[in-house]
Amino acid sequence: MLKKIVFLLLTVIVSVHLLGQKYSAKEIDSLGKIAVFSMTNKKEALKLILKYVDIADKSGYEKEEMYARYRATLIYFDLGDYEKLIEYSLGLENDARKSDNSFFEMLALRMRAMSYMKLGVYNKSESLFKQALEKASELKGDEMSAGKGALFSDLVILKSEMGLSSDESTLAYLKESLKWYHKMQDRDKREIALIPLYSNLGKYFSDMHQLDSAFYYSRKALRLSVSRKDTINVGFISSNLGSFFYRNNDQDSALFYLKKALSITRLSARPYQLKDVYDNLALVYEKRKDYKNSLFYGNKYKRLADSLRDVEKMAVNKESMRDHEKSKQQTGRFYITLRFILSILLVIIYYAVRYFKRYQKERKEKKQKEMVISDLEDKMNSAFEEVVQLAKSDDPAFLPRFKEIYPEFYNKLSETYPFLTSGQLKFCALLRLNFSTKEIAYYNHLTIRGIETKKNRLRKQLGIPSYEDLNNWMMKF
């Protein structure tokens, strides 16, 4: 009830401001902060922040407009709308470059890098993060410290997404982030920045099985979030603590923190965080032998994961189309320039024609090669979708079809390990297709514990060390 009253008051305050005729730059900045950091409902916050972008633009407040646009990218990230985030951050980056504003250029690069990270385009994400670090080096004072601290922290998250959280560079990035944040003079901004960093430190030490350090930093992040009344991060950190206690077989504590995270995350409309909470709740209830609730949250996880996967595919496809259109525009400009040069340099027309014909021939050959590659990729994508569907429906035709599509993998595996049964070969095929433990259990009507047992047995038979990810091993094999 109290949360509803606070939200209503914030809405009334904001609406009163929107009805006014004049706005100072300070008012626009203040209202933007309220929308992004105080409003739990991110969809409503987005509507307001886009209005502030328009108001700042019409009022001629360039800096406040850029801040509002950057805050819009934060909300798009929370909502998981990476397609819109990429589009919006590109516009912000272009305008910041025109204004020679390295600060907003850095922020735009960072947000686009985070979206590509979530979409699984890791090479592009890492490249953008490093470009953002170069822009941060051009800044001074707290802007440089905050920028570098955030970006090194982001690189830690990227390593985790790539399955390299135990990599030596991870701890180095964490230390760099902590170093830069401690250089910040503004205490308020420093505390805001330290919350996610402490949370990342907790997750890192948890992955490294240093439980005392993991719990210390996670609780530190939670206390700081509570003291700052940062509800969003309270939900995020509670989810991490729930996962931490689950791994340490304290299911009562895990359930307490996960329920707390669920109540907050439902209101914040952050689908990726909500998906993780559903996943962890399903695991905890299974450990408690409460299979009804485990199935309930497992189904919620699957439905949300499927819908997010569809959104991600649309975002990646649209980005590919954008790159293609950009390439076409660049090619078009090239021909315009070429025609202009030819019309002026009539004296050397003979050499120009020879060059142009040679270029056309090379371009045609390249296009033919690209068409061949494209056809092969289309066929592979189609075959991949087909074999995934066979796996999901537990069709007997799955393994024979997989053998046809991936003959090198199948033959090498069966020849190297001739003792593997057809059932084990099918299990290896599912891992090669990057099916998770939960997905294999779900589509084969088995328990997660049963699948984990199969994985452990397979590790021993194939001599795969415990720290090696089975999916990665199969894909590299």
Secondary structure by P-SEA (a helix, b strand, c coil): caaaaaaaaaaaaaaaaaacccccaaaaaaaaaaaccccccaaaaaaaaaaaaaaaaaacaaaaaaaaaaaaaaaaaaacaaaaaaaaaaaaaaaaaaaccaaaaaaaaaaaaaaaaaacccaaaaaaaaaaaaaaaacccaaaaaaaaaaaaaaaaaaaaaccccccaaaaaaaaaaaaaaacccaaaaaaaaaaaaaaaaaaaaaacaaaaaaaaaaaaaaaaaaacaaaaaaaaaaaaaaaaaaacaaaaaaaaaaaaaaaaaaaccaaaaaaaaaaaaaaaaaacaaaaaaaaaaaaaaaaaaaaaaaaaaaaaaaaaaaaaaaaaaaaaaaaaaaaaaaaccaaaaaaaaaaaaaaaaaaaaaaaaaaaaaaaaaaaaaaaaaaaaaacccaaaaaaaaacaaaaaaaaaacccccaaaaaaaaaaaacccaaaaaaaacccaaaaaaaaaaaaaaacccccccaaaaaaac
